[in-house]
Amino acid sequence: MSHTYTSAHYHCVFSTKHHEPHLTPELRQRLWPYMGGIAHEHGMKTLAVGGVEDHAHILISMPAK
């Protein structure tokens, strides 16, 4: 019998236009859960979300489907 295991992790980086510092601490506090929620709605698992004033990172695990 053969078993198959699939693991797909993606590190995505999003930048503000012209790398301008628009992501204030207040906005980031709301943005990270929002990004995680979008991933969850599409069947992905959020492993980490973060960033600074001009860009955001998200590490997601995607199912094999």
Secondary structure, DSSP 8 states (H G I E B T S, - for coil): -------EEEEEEEE-GGG-----HHHHHHHHHHHHHHHHHTT-EEEEEEEETTEEEEEEEE---
